[in-house]
Amino acid sequence: MSSGKILVAQGGGPTAVINQSMVGVALEARRFHDVKRVYGARHGVRGIVDEDFVDLTQETSHNLEGVAATPSSALGSTRDKPDLKYCQEIFKVLRAHEIEHFFYIGGNDSSDTVRIVSEEAHKANYPLRSIHIPKTIDNDLVANDHTPGFASAARFVAQAFAGVNLDNAALPGIYVGVVMGRHAGFLTAAAALGKKFPDDGPHLIYLPERAFDLAKFLADVKTTYERYGRCVIAVSEGIHDAAGVPILSMLAKTVEHDPHGNVQLSGTGALADLLCEEIKSKLGYKRVRGDTFGYLQRSFIGCVSDVDQREAREVGEKAVQHAMWGAVDGSVTIKRTGYYSVDYELVPLNVVAGKTRVMEDEFIAANGTDVTDAFRLYLRPLLGSGMPDAFRLRQAAVAKVLTAK
Amino acid sequence: MSSGKILVAQGGGPTAVINQSMVGVALEARRFHDVKRVYGARHGVRGIVDEDFVDLTQETSHNLEGVAATPSSALGSTRDKPDLKYCQEIFKVLRAHEIEHFFYIGGNDSSDTVRIVSEEAHKANYPLRSIHIPKTIDNDLVANDHTPGFASAARFVAQAFAGVNLDNAALPGIYVGVVMGRHAGFLTAAAALGKKFPDDGPHLIYLPERAFDLAKFLADVKTTYERYGRCVIAVSEGIHDAAGVPILSMLAKTVEHDPHGNVQLSGTGALADLLCEEIKSKLGYKRVRGDTFGYLQRSFIGCVSDVDQREAREVGEKAVQHAMWGAVDGSVTIKRTGYYSVDYELVPLNVVAGKTRVMEDEFIAANGTDVTDAFRLYLRPLLGSGMPDAFRLRQAAVAKVLTAK
């Protein structure tokens, strides 16, 4: 006799479309007669061990649709990274609540949690189906063409750079925009999709996939400024030197560390400010401005890719179908099948779990400070419909009267 | 015999809709048979003294419409603040090019430039009609209900806070968002329009209209955190102590000054970082994150108020009508006539020139850290149609099984 109870939770950093996946699970699950209750855990795995559940079955479909279109994690999230003991606690609670299907929406850490919980259930001979649903603005999950959440964040970054490029052209100077991404540069590289005219910025893009050299950076900036009379730069927060030391910790006097011992990169404007200071002091340029896109890039309401929304919803729905009709646990992945079309596939959890994808070499220009056309081709359809377009005057010059003589 | 030449220029910080005004001038002017050439000066008054003109008459109306919908100043801008001698240079060039109508789109400094140029023409008995067209995201022009450019920036700020509030609810902590505005807090106050549910952030708003006290700030944050388990804060970059000293210069070790001797506030994440550091070190909270909205708030492509677009276009058109049909120079202003409707009025240049409006007391809550309903009523229609809406789960709790015992 089946309990008919399923549980869905959201982990890690929020995205603009993670609620689409959660709602995809909730609504698709209710189409199965066996499902009696759809629970949501508040604040990810933390809410599971605390038995902090809400009953999504009691939500109206109208409100769920409203939540689906709302950015950030409606159930709440957590930065907890469960170890074996923590996962055993999770399993204990799932069993106590007779939960038979567990869906966890998150990145590679979350997929590893699902993997361990799945193993615990197997060892205990408890009939639990555990499915990982992909999500991350960093686009760093292996086995996926791309991940839900990335496209909307990429769209924000592209639109932001299209705008600051126009601002920088109006009041010329040097602009440094720092974008999220510790190991993978996909989101920073998305800045290139804000370019339209050949002399548009970003003129320089610095990715964590390439070692950052301060002297070369300054030389690049100088060359660009001399050529265009201005310079727009996209920098990943995760840039590091050849030895892997984050540039932020090289330049900053004090840095904060997260619970995993990593340097805290987001939530501070320090890297942009430090790079601006280097440019001002070493190159002598005056109008040097830095922005850190911070939390806006992952949570801004009203800048979302419709393609991303649709896919985020579908991975949630497919997860439920795999759980209900399938006999194995796994991670739902996105496969590109055409230009542009996708299909979804369930892969074993250990294929995705704990692994990090970085930008492929074919996506990075040989000079290391630009993207390739292959990357533009890859990213463009993900940004969705209705991308704003920038126009400029064609500037027919008028003959001088006074100074012409 | 009229030369039929008019000149339009854009000054100061770009906005999302300043090109609407420029295109409004260009297209409306061509409906007058007397107008033979519409020139644009590149980079504001700097382009006038340099005789750096482009012929907008040669632009297609299609391209002009594309430019109108593009943020930032398509003609380029300048931070030059002309004195009497500079204005005399401007006048000299206008006369040399037989320009009979001069339109300058800008803030209060720009209106002062128009005022002096107008006086010079009058003294020289040269038939020049000079019209100032309002523009500023700061909303700090007197005699205007509001200024073109403000509404779109306000919409960005409201949408940004709606998003970071959701992010902060998912991963609770303290968030500081720094918004532009040296003297006027309108744009920072717009953060309040991102709130929907009663416990939504921003929970605290700090405006330059009220003296900032660090001890009170920390006490406010503590009270809010203890109440909601999190705290979202909107801070104007222009906050200062009771003596008028900018908080940035009190907390920072080094500050940059602009050509007018003011502390450089934008283009650095320092204020957000310094406030976060105070919260961490004095209150002991761990997850404290700061963002500086920087240039995104005034130049982001794809976040614009349709009301703002329409009004920015209309002030450009009305400027031309006043210039062609009227006998006096002046500044075009926006008057609110209903909820929501506006009309435009030409006022003498010295009414607007060089004056700064700040937020009216009736718009600021008695506690000094919130806005009033009067402000919400004032701002809401300006944000335009299609504002995104945030939904949340209603969270029906599930009974605990393990810990209930």
HADDOCK unambig.tbl for C-alpha pairs under 7 A between the chains (distance, minus, plus):
assign (segid A and resid 14 and name CA) (segid B and resid 167 and name CA) 6.43 0.50 0.50
assign (segid A and resid 43 and name CA) (segid B and resid 170 and name CA) 6.94 0.50 0.50
assign (segid A and resid 51 and name CA) (segid B and resid 400 and name CA) 5.84 0.50 0.50
assign (segid A and resid 53 and name CA) (segid B and resid 397 and name CA) 5.98 0.50 0.50
assign (segid A and resid 53 and name CA) (segid B and resid 398 and name CA) 5.29 0.50 0.50
assign (segid A and resid 54 and name CA) (segid B and resid 395 and name CA) 5.24 0.50 0.50
assign (segid A and resid 54 and name CA) (segid B and resid 396 and name CA) 5.07 0.50 0.50
assign (segid A and resid 54 and name CA) (segid B and resid 397 and name CA) 4.40 0.50 0.50
assign (segid A and resid 54 and name CA) (segid B and resid 398 and name CA) 5.27 0.50 0.50
assign (segid A and resid 55 and name CA) (segid B and resid 395 and name CA) 6.85 0.50 0.50
assign (segid A and resid 55 and name CA) (segid B and resid 396 and name CA) 5.35 0.50 0.50
assign (segid A and resid 55 and name CA) (segid B and resid 397 and name CA) 6.20 0.50 0.50
assign (segid A and resid 55 and name CA) (segid B and resid 398 and name CA) 6.00 0.50 0.50
assign (segid A and resid 66 and name CA) (segid B and resid 391 and name CA) 5.36 0.50 0.50
assign (segid A and resid 67 and name CA) (segid B and resid 391 and name CA) 4.78 0.50 0.50
assign (segid A and resid 67 and name CA) (segid B and resid 392 and name CA) 5.56 0.50 0.50
assign (segid A and resid 67 and name CA) (segid B and resid 393 and name CA) 6.83 0.50 0.50
assign (segid A and resid 70 and name CA) (segid B and resid 390 and name CA) 5.38 0.50 0.50
assign (segid A and resid 70 and name CA) (segid B and resid 391 and name CA) 6.07 0.50 0.50
assign (segid A and resid 71 and name CA) (segid B and resid 163 and name CA) 6.74 0.50 0.50
assign (segid A and resid 72 and name CA) (segid B and resid 166 and name CA) 5.68 0.50 0.50
assign (segid A and resid 72 and name CA) (segid B and resid 167 and name CA) 5.27 0.50 0.50
assign (segid A and resid 72 and name CA) (segid B and resid 170 and name CA) 6.77 0.50 0.50
assign (segid A and resid 73 and name CA) (segid B and resid 170 and name CA) 5.62 0.50 0.50
assign (segid A and resid 74 and name CA) (segid B and resid 170 and name CA) 6.82 0.50 0.50
assign (segid A and resid 74 and name CA) (segid B and resid 392 and name CA) 6.10 0.50 0.50
assign (segid A and resid 74 and name CA) (segid B and resid 393 and name CA) 6.50 0.50 0.50
assign (segid A and resid 76 and name CA) (segid B and resid 169 and name CA) 6.78 0.50 0.50
assign (segid A and resid 76 and name CA) (segid B and resid 170 and name CA) 3.84 0.50 0.50
assign (segid A and resid 76 and name CA) (segid B and resid 171 and name CA) 6.52 0.50 0.50
assign (segid A and resid 77 and name CA) (segid B and resid 170 and name CA) 5.05 0.50 0.50
assign (segid A and resid 77 and name CA) (segid B and resid 171 and name CA) 5.63 0.50 0.50
assign (segid A and resid 78 and name CA) (segid B and resid 171 and name CA) 6.18 0.50 0.50
assign (segid A and resid 96 and name CA) (segid B and resid 401 and name CA) 6.62 0.50 0.50
assign (segid A and resid 96 and name CA) (segid B and resid 402 and name CA) 6.91 0.50 0.50
assign (segid A and resid 97 and name CA) (segid B and resid 401 and name CA) 6.71 0.50 0.50
assign (segid A and resid 159 and name CA) (segid B and resid 300 and name CA) 6.36 0.50 0.50
assign (segid A and resid 159 and name CA) (segid B and resid 301 and name CA) 5.42 0.50 0.50
assign (segid A and resid 159 and name CA) (segid B and resid 302 and name CA) 6.93 0.50 0.50
assign (segid A and resid 160 and name CA) (segid B and resid 296 and name CA) 6.14 0.50 0.50
assign (segid A and resid 160 and name CA) (segid B and resid 300 and name CA) 5.08 0.50 0.50
assign (segid A and resid 160 and name CA) (segid B and resid 301 and name CA) 6.49 0.50 0.50
assign (segid A and resid 162 and name CA) (segid B and resid 301 and name CA) 6.50 0.50 0.50
assign (segid A and resid 163 and name CA) (segid B and resid 71 and name CA) 6.74 0.50 0.50
assign (segid A and resid 163 and name CA) (segid B and resid 299 and name CA) 4.77 0.50 0.50
assign (segid A and resid 163 and name CA) (segid B and resid 300 and name CA) 4.57 0.50 0.50
assign (segid A and resid 163 and name CA) (segid B and resid 301 and name CA) 5.00 0.50 0.50
assign (segid A and resid 164 and name CA) (segid B and resid 295 and name CA) 6.48 0.50 0.50
assign (segid A and resid 164 and name CA) (segid B and resid 296 and name CA) 6.67 0.50 0.50
assign (segid A and resid 164 and name CA) (segid B and resid 299 and name CA) 5.88 0.50 0.50
assign (segid A and resid 164 and name CA) (segid B and resid 300 and name CA) 6.85 0.50 0.50
assign (segid A and resid 166 and name CA) (segid B and resid 72 and name CA) 5.67 0.50 0.50
assign (segid A and resid 167 and name CA) (segid B and resid 14 and name CA) 6.43 0.50 0.50
assign (segid A and resid 167 and name CA) (segid B and resid 72 and name CA) 5.26 0.50 0.50
assign (segid A and resid 167 and name CA) (segid B and resid 299 and name CA) 6.16 0.50 0.50
assign (segid A and resid 169 and name CA) (segid B and resid 76 and name CA) 6.79 0.50 0.50
assign (segid A and resid 170 and name CA) (segid B and resid 43 and name CA) 6.95 0.50 0.50
assign (segid A and resid 170 and name CA) (segid B and resid 72 and name CA) 6.77 0.50 0.50
assign (segid A and resid 170 and name CA) (segid B and resid 73 and name CA) 5.62 0.50 0.50
assign (segid A and resid 170 and name CA) (segid B and resid 74 and name CA) 6.83 0.50 0.50
assign (segid A and resid 170 and name CA) (segid B and resid 76 and name CA) 3.85 0.50 0.50
assign (segid A and resid 170 and name CA) (segid B and resid 77 and name CA) 5.05 0.50 0.50
assign (segid A and resid 171 and name CA) (segid B and resid 76 and name CA) 6.53 0.50 0.50
assign (segid A and resid 171 and name CA) (segid B and resid 77 and name CA) 5.63 0.50 0.50
assign (segid A and resid 171 and name CA) (segid B and resid 78 and name CA) 6.18 0.50 0.50
assign (segid A and resid 267 and name CA) (segid B and resid 289 and name CA) 4.24 0.50 0.50
assign (segid A and resid 267 and name CA) (segid B and resid 290 and name CA) 4.87 0.50 0.50
assign (segid A and resid 267 and name CA) (segid B and resid 291 and name CA) 6.08 0.50 0.50
assign (segid A and resid 268 and name CA) (segid B and resid 273 and name CA) 5.85 0.50 0.50
assign (segid A and resid 268 and name CA) (segid B and resid 289 and name CA) 6.60 0.50 0.50
assign (segid A and resid 268 and name CA) (segid B and resid 290 and name CA) 5.65 0.50 0.50
assign (segid A and resid 268 and name CA) (segid B and resid 291 and name CA) 6.59 0.50 0.50
assign (segid A and resid 269 and name CA) (segid B and resid 269 and name CA) 4.38 0.50 0.50
assign (segid A and resid 269 and name CA) (segid B and resid 270 and name CA) 6.72 0.50 0.50
assign (segid A and resid 269 and name CA) (segid B and resid 273 and name CA) 6.62 0.50 0.50
assign (segid A and resid 269 and name CA) (segid B and resid 291 and name CA) 6.92 0.50 0.50
assign (segid A and resid 270 and name CA) (segid B and resid 269 and name CA) 6.72 0.50 0.50
assign (segid A and resid 273 and name CA) (segid B and resid 268 and name CA) 5.86 0.50 0.50
assign (segid A and resid 273 and name CA) (segid B and resid 269 and name CA) 6.61 0.50 0.50
assign (segid A and resid 289 and name CA) (segid B and resid 267 and name CA) 4.25 0.50 0.50
assign (segid A and resid 289 and name CA) (segid B and resid 268 and name CA) 6.58 0.50 0.50
assign (segid A and resid 290 and name CA) (segid B and resid 267 and name CA) 4.87 0.50 0.50
assign (segid A and resid 290 and name CA) (segid B and resid 268 and name CA) 5.62 0.50 0.50
assign (segid A and resid 291 and name CA) (segid B and resid 267 and name CA) 6.06 0.50 0.50
assign (segid A and resid 291 and name CA) (segid B and resid 268 and name CA) 6.57 0.50 0.50
assign (segid A and resid 291 and name CA) (segid B and resid 269 and name CA) 6.90 0.50 0.50
assign (segid A and resid 291 and name CA) (segid B and resid 292 and name CA) 6.95 0.50 0.50
assign (segid A and resid 291 and name CA) (segid B and resid 294 and name CA) 5.71 0.50 0.50
assign (segid A and resid 292 and name CA) (segid B and resid 291 and name CA) 6.94 0.50 0.50
assign (segid A and resid 292 and name CA) (segid B and resid 292 and name CA) 6.87 0.50 0.50
assign (segid A and resid 294 and name CA) (segid B and resid 291 and name CA) 5.69 0.50 0.50
assign (segid A and resid 295 and name CA) (segid B and resid 164 and name CA) 6.49 0.50 0.50
assign (segid A and resid 296 and name CA) (segid B and resid 160 and name CA) 6.15 0.50 0.50
assign (segid A and resid 296 and name CA) (segid B and resid 164 and name CA) 6.68 0.50 0.50
assign (segid A and resid 299 and name CA) (segid B and resid 163 and name CA) 4.77 0.50 0.50
assign (segid A and resid 299 and name CA) (segid B and resid 164 and name CA) 5.88 0.50 0.50
assign (segid A and resid 299 and name CA) (segid B and resid 167 and name CA) 6.18 0.50 0.50
assign (segid A and resid 300 and name CA) (segid B and resid 159 and name CA) 6.37 0.50 0.50
assign (segid A and resid 300 and name CA) (segid B and resid 160 and name CA) 5.09 0.50 0.50
assign (segid A and resid 300 and name CA) (segid B and resid 163 and name CA) 4.57 0.50 0.50
assign (segid A and resid 300 and name CA) (segid B and resid 164 and name CA) 6.87 0.50 0.50
assign (segid A and resid 301 and name CA) (segid B and resid 159 and name CA) 5.41 0.50 0.50
assign (segid A and resid 301 and name CA) (segid B and resid 160 and name CA) 6.49 0.50 0.50
assign (segid A and resid 301 and name CA) (segid B and resid 162 and name CA) 6.50 0.50 0.50
assign (segid A and resid 301 and name CA) (segid B and resid 163 and name CA) 4.99 0.50 0.50
assign (segid A and resid 301 and name CA) (segid B and resid 388 and name CA) 6.58 0.50 0.50
assign (segid A and resid 302 and name CA) (segid B and resid 159 and name CA) 6.93 0.50 0.50
assign (segid A and resid 302 and name CA) (segid B and resid 388 and name CA) 5.70 0.50 0.50
assign (segid A and resid 388 and name CA) (segid B and resid 301 and name CA) 6.56 0.50 0.50
assign (segid A and resid 388 and name CA) (segid B and resid 302 and name CA) 5.68 0.50 0.50
assign (segid A and resid 390 and name CA) (segid B and resid 70 and name CA) 5.37 0.50 0.50
assign (segid A and resid 391 and name CA) (segid B and resid 66 and name CA) 5.34 0.50 0.50
assign (segid A and resid 391 and name CA) (segid B and resid 67 and name CA) 4.78 0.50 0.50
assign (segid A and resid 391 and name CA) (segid B and resid 70 and name CA) 6.06 0.50 0.50
assign (segid A and resid 392 and name CA) (segid B and resid 67 and name CA) 5.56 0.50 0.50
assign (segid A and resid 392 and name CA) (segid B and resid 74 and name CA) 6.09 0.50 0.50
assign (segid A and resid 393 and name CA) (segid B and resid 67 and name CA) 6.84 0.50 0.50
assign (segid A and resid 393 and name CA) (segid B and resid 74 and name CA) 6.50 0.50 0.50
assign (segid A and resid 395 and name CA) (segid B and resid 54 and name CA) 5.25 0.50 0.50
assign (segid A and resid 395 and name CA) (segid B and resid 55 and name CA) 6.84 0.50 0.50
assign (segid A and resid 396 and name CA) (segid B and resid 54 and name CA) 5.09 0.50 0.50
assign (segid A and resid 396 and name CA) (segid B and resid 55 and name CA) 5.37 0.50 0.50
assign (segid A and resid 397 and name CA) (segid B and resid 53 and name CA) 5.98 0.50 0.50
assign (segid A and resid 397 and name CA) (segid B and resid 54 and name CA) 4.39 0.50 0.50
assign (segid A and resid 397 and name CA) (segid B and resid 55 and name CA) 6.20 0.50 0.50
assign (segid A and resid 398 and name CA) (segid B and resid 53 and name CA) 5.28 0.50 0.50
assign (segid A and resid 398 and name CA) (segid B and resid 54 and name CA) 5.26 0.50 0.50
assign (segid A and resid 398 and name CA) (segid B and resid 55 and name CA) 6.00 0.50 0.50
assign (segid A and resid 400 and name CA) (segid B and resid 51 and name CA) 5.84 0.50 0.50
assign (segid A and resid 401 and name CA) (segid B and resid 96 and name CA) 6.63 0.50 0.50
assign (segid A and resid 401 and name CA) (segid B and resid 97 and name CA) 6.69 0.50 0.50
assign (segid A and resid 402 and name CA) (segid B and resid 96 and name CA) 6.93 0.50 0.50
